[in-house]
Amino acid sequence: MALAADALARIHDRRVDFVTSPDAPPGLSRDIEGVLSGADAAVIFSGNKE
């Protein structure tokens, strides 16, 4: 719904390696401060133990 309303989605994943993952989706970043800068909302998903 947010994307249908032209919301900008930015994604943070500190584990992604852009050298070995050239097909990483647009908007993916290792910079959490940059991803959250100016954000109106944040959603957190975690598939690891940390």
VMD Tcl script that draws the C-alpha trace (Angstrom):
set ca {
  {0.00 0.00 0.00}
  {2.81 2.40 0.82}
  {4.52 1.75 -2.51}
  {1.20 2.25 -4.31}
  {1.06 5.69 -2.67}
  {4.50 6.52 -4.16}
  {6.34 6.03 -0.87}
  {10.10 5.70 -1.14}
  {11.39 2.40 0.26}
  {14.99 2.18 1.42}
  {16.46 -1.03 2.77}
  {19.35 -1.55 5.18}
  {21.30 -4.78 5.41}
  {24.72 -4.58 6.99}
  {25.57 -8.08 5.80}
  {25.12 -7.52 2.07}
  {28.27 -7.57 -0.02}
  {27.67 -5.65 -3.23}
  {30.70 -7.28 -4.87}
  {29.28 -10.79 -4.49}
  {25.63 -9.67 -4.80}
  {25.46 -7.52 -7.96}
  {21.72 -8.28 -8.24}
  {20.93 -6.65 -4.88}
  {17.65 -4.69 -5.08}
  {17.65 -0.93 -5.65}
  {17.57 1.09 -2.44}
  {19.62 -1.46 -0.52}
  {22.33 0.11 1.61}
  {24.78 -0.80 4.36}
  {24.46 2.76 5.75}
  {21.76 2.69 8.46}
  {22.02 6.41 9.18}
  {21.51 7.22 5.52}
  {18.55 4.87 5.22}
  {16.81 6.33 8.27}
  {17.63 9.98 7.50}
  {14.39 11.83 6.82}
  {12.27 8.70 7.22}
  {8.70 9.04 8.45}
  {8.51 5.38 9.42}
  {10.73 2.33 9.88}
  {9.92 -1.36 9.69}
  {12.29 -3.91 11.16}
  {12.51 -7.50 9.93}
  {15.16 -9.86 11.19}
  {15.91 -13.34 10.00}
  {18.97 -13.88 12.13}
  {19.79 -14.40 15.82}
  {21.29 -10.93 16.39}
}
mol new
graphics top color blue
foreach p $ca { graphics top sphere $p radius 0.5 }
foreach p [lrange $ca 0 end-1] q [lrange $ca 1 end] { graphics top cylinder $p $q radius 0.2 }
display resetview
